[in-house]
Structure formats: structure tokens, C-alpha cells
Amino acid sequence: MKKLLIVLIVLILVASCGEEQRDNSKAESTKQQVENNNLNYEVLKNSRDTSNLTKKENTIDILVKDNISEENLKKVMRKAGKEQIKDADILFIRAYGDKKFFNLGGETHGMITYYPDGTVKDETYRAKKEIPSDKEKDIYIDYSKTLHETLKSKGNYTKQEEENIEEEINKKIAKKYGISQEEVEKIFDKVVIYQGM
């Protein structure tokens, strides 16, 4: 009877250790999946610069998670460099957290220069502490595009004329989105900080 009791206790201990190991491996697997998910990126544009005849230069624009940590941003940009360098001598990698800002001038999340041997230079990483809402981003983009198009069509203008144009556009945007002009200015400032300008 004692032997049977000892055998049962040993079996229970062995079974519980196996469950603990499975739980630990499941937790580790889940952690690895989350880590891999944070290192995902999408190539928005891949362009080869053919103007330099001595070096093969390539630039890629990638989309990363908007709320990516600085540590993971470094990892994902280096991962993109390793995967995308191919036969280039130099690879410039620009990172964006939102497709809306692609082609608006300036990468939102950073830029690195990557070399075939894995060397990274000219590193700029801008993980975000505060991310504007989609509506705030839309208001900023609407304001910026309207201002750019208006100033471009005007051609030459004085500093005072530019300020008057900005004020008029501010009024239009505020009316369009049903917010105050002060809110438009706060949103503009918030998104400029987000954009890293």
C-alpha cells in the first residue's frame, strides 16, 4: 500500500512538472510570436538610385507599427536592411508609422544607412510617446496640403501674405471639421511633433 502511494505521488509530481514545462514553453512561444509580430514591416517603396555610377545605392521606405518601441524599431530596421540589401553597396532605410505620411516629406519613425556587412550608420530612431488619432492626422494633412497648394499657386508672396493665407486656411479647416481654430493649431503642433519635424 505504501509503495502504491509513493508511486502515485511520484506520478503526480512527474505529471505536474510536465505541465509546468508545457506552460513555460507555451508562454515562451507566445512571447516569441509577439516579438516576431513587433518586427514585421511592409515595404512601401524600393528604389534604386542609378545616378551614382560608382556605387549601387538603394532606398527603401518601410511601414512599421505606429506604436513600436525604440528597441524594436532598431531591430526591425536592421532586419529590413539585412533582408533588402541584396546587391546594393548602400541601403537607405526610411521608416513610417502610418501610410498617410508616406510621400509627405520626412520619415516619421527614423532612418538608417545600412551596409552589406551589417554596419549601420547615420541612425535616427523616433519611437513615439504620443500618437495622434486618425482624425488629427487627417486634419493636419488636409491643412498642410491646402496650404502647400495655395502657396504654390500664388507664386510670389510676402511674409504677411503667407500669414494671412495660413489664417484663412486655419478658419476653413476649423469650419470643415467643426472645431475651433485653436484646436486646429494644437492638432497641427501635435502632429508636427509626431512627424519628427
DOGUTOR-36890 format. One line per 2 residues: number of its first residue (from 1); their letters; for each residue x, z, y of N, C-alpha, C, CB. Coordinates in steps of 0.05 Angstrom, whole numbers, plus 5000, padded with zeros to 4 digits. Glycine has a CB too. Example, Ala and Ser with C-alpha at 12.3 -4.5 7.8 and 13.67 -1.06 7.14 Angstrom:
2
1> AS> 5264 5156 4886 5246 5156 4910 5264 5156 4934 5226 5181 4911 | 5257 5142 4955 5273 5143 4979 5258 5157 5001 5282 5114 4988
% end
This chain:
197
1> MK> 5016 5000 4976 5000 5000 5000 5017 5000 5025 4981 5024 5000 | 5039 5017 5025 5057 5018 5048 5071 4991 5052 5078 5040 5045
3> KL> 5078 4978 5029 5092 4952 5031 5073 4931 5043 5101 4943 5003 | 5048 4932 5035 5028 4913 5045 5024 4918 5075 5001 4917 5031
5> LI> 5023 4943 5084 5020 4950 5112 5044 4940 5128 5016 4980 5115 | 5068 4944 5117 5093 4935 5131 5093 4904 5133 5118 4945 5115
7> VL> 5086 4891 5111 5085 4861 5111 5065 4852 5132 5077 4850 5083 | 5042 4864 5134 5021 4856 5154 5032 4861 5182 4996 4873 5150
9> IV> 5045 4883 5187 5057 4888 5214 5078 4868 5221 5069 4917 5215 | 5095 4861 5202 5116 4841 5207 5103 4814 5212 5135 4839 5182
11> LI> 5083 4807 5197 5069 4781 5202 5056 4780 5230 5047 4776 5180 | 5044 4802 5238 5032 4804 5264 5053 4801 5286 5016 4830 5268
13> LV> 5076 4814 5283 5097 4812 5302 5109 4784 5304 5120 4832 5295 | 5113 4772 5281 5123 4744 5280 5103 4725 5293 5128 4735 5251
15> AS> 5078 4728 5287 5057 4711 5299 5056 4714 5329 5030 4717 5286 | 5058 4739 5338 5056 4744 5367 5081 4733 5381 5053 4774 5373
17> CG> 5104 4734 5369 5128 4723 5381 5126 4693 5383 5153 4730 5364 | 5114 4680 5362 5110 4651 5363 5091 4643 5385 5099 4642 5336
19> EE> 5070 4659 5389 5051 4654 5411 5064 4657 5438 5027 4672 5409 | 5081 4677 5440 5095 4682 5466 5114 4658 5471 5111 4708 5465
21> QR> 5128 4648 5451 5146 4626 5454 5129 4601 5462 5162 4620 5429 | 5106 4597 5449 5089 4574 5456 5079 4577 5485 5065 4572 5437
23> DN> 5071 4601 5493 5062 4605 5520 5084 4600 5540 5052 4634 5524 | 5109 4609 5533 5132 4604 5551 5138 4574 5553 5156 4619 5541
25> SK> 5137 4560 5530 5142 4532 5531 5120 4516 5545 5146 4521 5502 | 5095 4525 5543 5073 4513 5558 5078 4517 5588 5046 4524 5549
27> AE> 5085 4542 5595 5090 4548 5624 5113 4531 5634 5096 4578 5628 | 5134 4528 5619 5157 4513 5626 5150 4483 5629 5180 4516 5606
29> ST> 5134 4473 5610 5124 4446 5611 5107 4440 5635 5108 4439 5585 | 5089 4459 5642 5072 4456 5665 5090 4456 5691 5051 4479 5667
31> KQ> 5109 4474 5692 5128 4476 5715 5142 4449 5718 5148 4499 5711 | 5152 4438 5696 5166 4412 5696 5148 4390 5706 5177 4406 5669
33> QV> 5123 4390 5697 5104 4369 5706 5099 4371 5736 5077 4372 5691 | 5096 4396 5746 5092 4399 5775 5117 4390 5790 5086 4429 5781
35> EN> 5140 4397 5780 5165 4388 5793 5167 4358 5793 5190 4400 5778 | 5161 4345 5771 5163 4316 5769 5142 4303 5788 5158 4306 5741
37> NN> 5118 4315 5790 5097 4305 5807 5106 4306 5837 5071 4321 5803 | 5121 4327 5844 5131 4330 5871 5153 4310 5877 5141 4358 5876
39> LN> 5165 4299 5857 5187 4280 5861 5178 4251 5859 5209 4285 5841 | 5152 4246 5859 5142 4219 5858 5143 4207 5886 5112 4219 5848
41> YE> 5147 4181 5887 5147 4166 5912 5136 4138 5907 5175 4165 5925 | 5128 4126 5929 5118 4098 5927 5135 4081 5946 5087 4096 5934
43> VL> 5145 4058 5937 5160 4041 5955 5140 4025 5972 5179 4021 5939 | 5141 4029 5998 5123 4015 6017 5135 3987 6024 5119 4031 6042
45> KN> 5161 3986 6027 5174 3961 6034 5203 3962 6024 5173 3956 6065 | 5213 3940 6014 5240 3937 6005 5251 3912 6017 5242 3937 5973
47> SR> 5271 3914 6035 5281 3890 6048 5311 3889 6048 5271 3889 6077 | 5321 3866 6043 5350 3862 6042 5358 3850 6069 5358 3843 6019
49> DT> 5379 3861 6081 5389 3851 6106 5410 3830 6100 5401 3874 6124 | 5404 3805 6106 5423 3783 6099 5441 3777 6123 5408 3759 6090
51> SN> 5438 3791 6145 5454 3785 6169 5483 3793 6166 5442 3797 6193 | 5488 3813 6149 5515 3823 6144 5527 3808 6120 5516 3854 6140
53> LT> 5547 3791 6125 5557 3775 6103 5578 3790 6086 5570 3750 6114 | 5588 3812 6096 5609 3827 6081 5598 3848 6063 5629 3839 6100
55> KK> 5574 3859 6069 5563 3880 6053 5534 3873 6047 5564 3907 6067 | 5525 3881 6023 5497 3878 6016 5482 3903 6024 5493 3872 5985
57> EN> 5467 3901 6046 5452 3924 6056 5423 3921 6049 5456 3927 6087 | 5411 3942 6042 5383 3942 6034 5369 3966 6048 5379 3943 6003
59> TI> 5345 3962 6056 5329 3984 6068 5303 3987 6052 5323 3979 6098 | 5296 4011 6044 5270 4016 6032 5256 4037 6047 5273 4024 6002
61> DI> 5230 4033 6050 5212 4052 6062 5195 4064 6039 5194 4039 6084 | 5195 4091 6037 5181 4103 6015 5160 4123 6026 5200 4118 5996
63> LV> 5139 4126 6010 5118 4145 6016 5122 4169 5998 5089 4132 6012 | 5123 4193 6010 5126 4218 5995 5101 4235 6001 5153 4233 6003
65> KD> 5099 4257 5987 5077 4275 5993 5080 4286 6021 5075 4299 5972 | 5059 4287 6036 5060 4296 6064 5069 4325 6066 5032 4293 6077
67> NI> 5062 4341 6047 5069 4370 6048 5093 4377 6030 5045 4386 6040 | 5110 4358 6025 5134 4362 6008 5153 4382 6021 5148 4335 6003
69> SE> 5165 4398 6004 5185 4417 6014 5211 4402 6020 5191 4440 5993 | 5228 4415 6037 5253 4402 6044 5271 4398 6019 5269 4419 6065
71> EN> 5271 4417 6001 5286 4415 5977 5277 4391 5960 5284 4441 5960 | 5251 4389 5956 5241 4366 5941 5244 4340 5956 5211 4371 5934
73> LK> 5242 4340 5982 5246 4316 5998 5275 4305 5993 5242 4322 6028 | 5295 4323 5994 5322 4315 5988 5324 4303 5960 5341 4339 5990
75> KV> 5312 4316 5941 5313 4306 5913 5299 4279 5910 5299 4326 5894 | 5276 4276 5922 5261 4251 5918 5275 4228 5933 5232 4253 5928
77> MR> 5287 4233 5956 5302 4212 5970 5327 4203 5955 5309 4221 5998 | 5340 4223 5943 5364 4216 5927 5356 4202 5901 5380 4242 5920
79> KA> 5333 4210 5889 5323 4197 5865 5316 4168 5872 5297 4212 5855 | 5303 4163 5895 5297 4136 5903 5322 4120 5907 5280 4136 5929
81> GK> 5343 4132 5919 5368 4119 5922 5380 4110 5896 5388 4136 5937 | 5381 4128 5877 5392 4123 5851 5377 4100 5837 5392 4148 5833
83> EQ> 5350 4101 5839 5334 4081 5825 5333 4054 5839 5306 4092 5822 | 5337 4054 5865 5333 4029 5881 5358 4016 5891 5315 4035 5904
85> IK> 5382 4028 5887 5407 4017 5898 5413 3990 5886 5430 4037 5893 | 5408 3987 5861 5414 3961 5846 5441 3950 5854 5392 3941 5853
87> DA> 5442 3926 5865 5468 3914 5871 5476 3916 5901 5468 3884 5863 | 5462 3933 5916 5468 3936 5944 5493 3954 5948 5444 3949 5959
89> DI> 5508 3949 5969 5531 3966 5976 5522 3991 5992 5551 3950 5992 | 5500 3987 6007 5489 4009 6023 5459 4007 6022 5499 4007 6053
91> LF> 5446 4030 6018 5417 4031 6017 5407 4051 6038 5407 4039 5989 | 5392 4042 6057 5380 4059 6077 5352 4066 6067 5378 4045 6106
93> IR> 5346 4092 6066 5320 4101 6055 5306 4116 6078 5323 4119 6030 | 5282 4106 6084 5265 4120 6104 5240 4130 6091 5257 4100 6128
95> AY> 5233 4156 6096 5211 4169 6083 5188 4174 6102 5220 4195 6070 | 5164 4169 6092 5139 4173 6107 5121 4191 6091 5125 4147 6115
97> GD> 5106 4208 6104 5087 4225 6090 5058 4214 6091 5087 4252 6102 | 5054 4193 6107 5028 4181 6109 5031 4151 6116 5011 4196 6132
99> KK> 5017 4134 6101 5020 4105 6105 5012 4097 6134 5002 4091 6085 | 4995 4113 6147 4986 4106 6174 5009 4104 6193 4966 4127 6184
101> FF> 5031 4117 6187 5054 4117 6206 5075 4097 6199 5066 4145 6207 | 5071 4083 6177 5090 4062 6169 5085 4039 6189 5085 4052 6139
103> NL> 5107 4028 6200 5106 4007 6220 5098 4016 6248 5088 3985 6211 | 5097 4042 6252 5092 4052 6279 5117 4059 6294 5073 4076 6278
105> GG> 5139 4057 6281 5165 4064 6294 5173 4092 6287 5163 4060 6324 | 5194 4095 6272 5204 4121 6264 5192 4132 6239 5200 4140 6287
107> ET> 5209 4140 6221 5200 4152 6196 5192 4181 6201 5223 4151 6174 | 5170 4190 6188 5160 4217 6194 5176 4238 6179 5131 4218 6186
109> HG> 5187 4232 6156 5199 4253 6139 5229 4252 6136 5186 4252 6112 | 5241 4231 6146 5270 4231 6145 5282 4204 6137 5280 4251 6127
111> MI> 5309 4204 6137 5324 4180 6130 5351 4188 6119 5328 4161 6155 | 5361 4173 6099 5388 4177 6089 5401 4150 6084 5387 4193 6062
113> TY> 5427 4150 6083 5442 4127 6075 5454 4133 6048 5465 4120 6097 | 5448 4117 6028 5455 4122 6000 5475 4100 5991 5430 4122 5982
115> YP> 5496 4109 5977 5517 4090 5967 5516 4089 5936 5545 4099 5977 | 5526 4068 5924 5525 4064 5895 5537 4087 5879 5539 4039 5888
117> DG> 5557 4101 5890 5570 4123 5876 5554 4149 5878 5598 4127 5885 | 5531 4148 5891 5514 4172 5894 5520 4188 5920 5518 4190 5871
119> TV> 5539 4178 5936 5545 4191 5961 5521 4187 5980 5571 4180 5974 | 5515 4208 5995 5493 4207 6015 5505 4215 6042 5470 4226 6008
121> KD> 5500 4198 6062 5509 4203 6090 5486 4201 6109 5533 4184 6097 | 5491 4209 6133 5471 4207 6155 5444 4218 6146 5468 4178 6164
123> ET> 5444 4242 6136 5419 4254 6125 5402 4266 6147 5426 4275 6104 | 5377 4260 6147 5357 4273 6164 5333 4278 6147 5350 4255 6189
125> YR> 5326 4304 6144 5303 4312 6128 5284 4327 6146 5311 4329 6103 | 5259 4319 6146 5239 4333 6163 5214 4341 6146 5231 4315 6186
127> AK> 5217 4362 6131 5194 4372 6116 5176 4384 6138 5202 4394 6095 | 5150 4384 6133 5130 4391 6154 5119 4419 6149 5108 4372 6154
129> KE> 5120 4435 6171 5108 4461 6170 5078 4459 6176 5121 4481 6190 | 5071 4440 6194 5043 4436 6202 5037 4406 6200 5038 4447 6231
131> IP> 5016 4400 6186 5008 4372 6182 4981 4368 6196 5006 4365 6152 | 4980 4348 6215 4955 4342 6229 4934 4332 6209 4960 4322 6251
133> SD> 4909 4337 6216 4887 4326 6200 4886 4296 6202 4860 4339 6208 | 4872 4283 6184 4869 4254 6185 4856 4246 6212 4852 4244 6162
135> KE> 4837 4261 6221 4824 4254 6247 4844 4256 6270 4800 4273 6252 | 4861 4277 6270 4881 4280 6291 4901 4256 6290 4896 4306 6288
137> KD> 4908 4248 6266 4927 4226 6263 4913 4200 6274 4935 4222 6233 | 4888 4196 6267 4873 4173 6276 4871 4172 6307 4845 4172 6264
139> IY> 4866 4195 6319 4864 4197 6348 4891 4190 6361 4855 4225 6357 | 4912 4200 6350 4939 4195 6360 4945 4165 6358 4960 4211 6345
141> ID> 4940 4153 6335 4946 4125 6330 4930 4108 6349 4942 4117 6301 | 4904 4114 6351 4886 4099 6369 4897 4100 6398 4857 4110 6368
143> YS> 4904 4124 6407 4915 4128 6434 4940 4112 6437 4920 4158 6440 | 4959 4115 6419 4985 4102 6421 4983 4071 6421 5003 4110 6397
145> KT> 4967 4061 6403 4963 4031 6401 4950 4021 6427 4947 4023 6377 | 4930 4035 6436 4916 4026 6461 4935 4027 6484 4891 4044 6466
147> LH> 4951 4048 6487 4970 4050 6508 4991 4027 6507 4984 4077 6508 | 5001 4023 6483 5022 4002 6479 5011 3975 6486 5032 4002 6450
149> ET> 4987 3968 6476 4975 3942 6482 4969 3938 6511 4950 3938 6465 | 4959 3959 6524 4952 3958 6552 4977 3954 6569 4937 3983 6561
151> LK> 4998 3969 6564 5023 3967 6580 5036 3940 6575 5042 3989 6573 | 5034 3930 6550 5046 3904 6543 5032 3882 6558 5045 3899 6512
153> SK> 5005 3883 6559 4990 3862 6572 4994 3863 6603 4960 3864 6565 | 4999 3886 6613 5003 3890 6642 5030 3878 6651 5001 3919 6650
155> GN> 5049 3879 6634 5076 3868 6641 5091 3888 6658 5073 3842 6656 | 5094 3882 6683 5109 3900 6701 5090 3921 6713 5123 3884 6724
157> YT> 5099 3945 6714 5083 3967 6726 5101 3989 6736 5062 3978 6705 | 5091 4003 6755 5106 4026 6766 5101 4050 6750 5099 4031 6796
159> KQ> 5116 4071 6755 5112 4097 6741 5085 4108 6747 5134 4117 6749 | 5076 4105 6771 5049 4115 6779 5027 4099 6765 5045 4113 6810
161> EE> 5031 4072 6763 5011 4056 6748 5010 4064 6719 5018 4026 6751 | 5033 4069 6707 5034 4078 6679 5019 4104 6675 5063 4081 6670
163> EN> 5023 4123 6694 5009 4149 6692 4979 4145 6694 5019 4168 6714 | 4970 4127 6712 4942 4121 6716 4930 4109 6690 4937 4102 6740
165> IE> 4945 4091 6678 4936 4078 6653 4934 4099 6631 4956 4056 6644 | 4953 4117 6629 4952 4138 6609 4928 4156 6613 4978 4155 6610
167> EE> 4922 4162 6638 4899 4179 6644 4873 4165 6636 4898 4186 6674 | 4871 4139 6642 4846 4124 6635 4843 4122 6605 4848 4095 6647
169> IN> 4865 4117 6591 4863 4116 6561 4856 4143 6550 4890 4106 6549 | 4867 4164 6561 4861 4191 6553 4830 4196 6555 4876 4212 6570
171> KK> 4819 4188 6578 4790 4191 6582 4774 4175 6561 4782 4181 6610 | 4782 4150 6556 4769 4133 6536 4769 4145 6508 4781 4105 6535
173> IA> 4793 4154 6500 4796 4166 6474 4780 4192 6471 4826 4172 6468 | 4780 4208 6492 4765 4233 6491 4735 4227 6488 4769 4249 6517
175> KK> 4725 4207 6503 4697 4199 6501 4691 4188 6473 4690 4179 6523 | 4708 4171 6463 4704 4157 6438 4702 4178 6415 4727 4138 6432
177> YG> 4718 4199 6416 4719 4218 6394 4703 4244 6400 4747 4226 6388 | 4690 4244 6424 4673 4267 6431 4689 4293 6434 4652 4271 6410
179> IS> 4712 4291 6446 4729 4315 6451 4738 4315 6480 4754 4316 6432 | 4749 4337 6489 4759 4338 6517 4786 4324 6520 4761 4368 6526
181> QE> 4792 4318 6545 4818 4305 6550 4841 4324 6543 4820 4296 6580 | 4837 4350 6547 4857 4370 6540 4862 4369 6509 4848 4398 6549
183> EV> 4840 4366 6494 4843 4365 6465 4859 4340 6457 4816 4365 6451 | 4854 4318 6470 4869 4293 6465 4899 4299 6469 4859 4269 6482
185> EK> 4906 4312 6491 4934 4318 6497 4946 4336 6476 4936 4330 6525 | 4931 4357 6468 4941 4375 6447 4946 4361 6421 4921 4399 6443
187> IF> 4927 4343 6414 4930 4328 6389 4954 4310 6391 4904 4311 6383 | 4957 4296 6414 4980 4279 6418 5006 4294 6414 4979 4266 6446
189> DK> 5008 4317 6427 5033 4333 6424 5037 4342 6395 5031 4358 6442 | 5016 4350 6382 5018 4359 6354 5028 4337 6336 4991 4370 6344
191> VV> 5018 4313 6340 5025 4291 6322 5053 4280 6329 5005 4268 6324 | 5061 4282 6355 5088 4274 6362 5108 4292 6348 5092 4276 6393
193> IY> 5102 4318 6347 5119 4337 6333 5120 4330 6303 5110 4366 6337 | 5097 4324 6292 5095 4317 6263 5112 4292 6258 5066 4312 6255
195> QG> 5109 4272 6276 5123 4247 6272 5153 4250 6275 5113 4226 6292 | 5162 4272 6287 5190 4277 6289 5204 4262 6312 5204 4269 6264
197> M> 5188 4256 6332 5199 4241 6355 5209 4260 6376 5178 4223 6367
% end
